[in-house]
Amino acid sequence: MNNYASVNQDDCISCGACNSAAPDIFDLDNSGIAGVIYEGDSNRGVTAIAADLQEELQEAYDNCPTQCIQLAAAPFA
């Protein structure tokens, strides 16, 4: 199970698909670039995403046109 998420912000095209699918996990900054906001993660990929949000997380991952969402079973840092 992939409990951790981060966005490769260099590849983000600001489409908002992740935020639409999982607004409790992703948001866009003032420049329109996506990042993980869940529980104050600040896109570091160190905060485990709750089990009840896994379906939304997977939907966001599947719908990202640039595949810039990174998922992992362990924290990124």
N, C-alpha and C positions, 0 to 999 in steps of 0.2 A: 504494500500500500504506500502510495506517495503522499506523505503528510506535510512536506515542505515545498514551498513555491518561491520562485523569484522570477523577475522579468529581465531579460537582456534588453535594456533600454536603448541600446544602440540600434537594435533591429525593429523596435516598436514603430508602427506607422500611425499611431493615434486613432485607430478605427473605433475603439471603445467596445469591441466584442467581449472582452474579458469582464469589463465593468458591467455590461448588460447581463451577462450570464452569472456573475458572482460578485455583486456589489458589496458584500461584506468582506471580500478578500482583496479585490482590486479597485483602484481608483486612478484617475488621470490627474497629473499635476497641472500647474498653470500653463505649461507648454504643451499639454495634451499627451504627455508620455505616461504610459501605464506603470504601475508599481504595486507591490503587495502592501496593503495597509492593515491587514488583519492583526489585531491586538498590538498595534504599534510596531510592527515588524520593520517598517521603513525599507522594504524591498531587500532586506538582508538574507532572507531565507532561513531564519533561525527559529521561527515560531511555528510550532506544530499546528496545522490546520485541523480544526475539530472534525470528528467523524461525521457529524450531521451536515457538514459543508462539502464533503468529498464529491458528491454528485455534481454540485455547482462548480467545484474546482475542475473536475474532469471535463465538464461542458465548456468551460472557458478555454482549457487547454486544447480541446478538439476543434474549437471554432476560431482559434487565433490564426489569421491568414499568413503571418510571417513565422509562426512557430517560435516566437520569442519567449514564451512561458516555459520555464524550466521547472521540472518536478523531480523530487528525490525522496528517498525513504529516510534519509538522515539530514541533519542541518547542513547548510552550505558552508558555514564558517565555524 
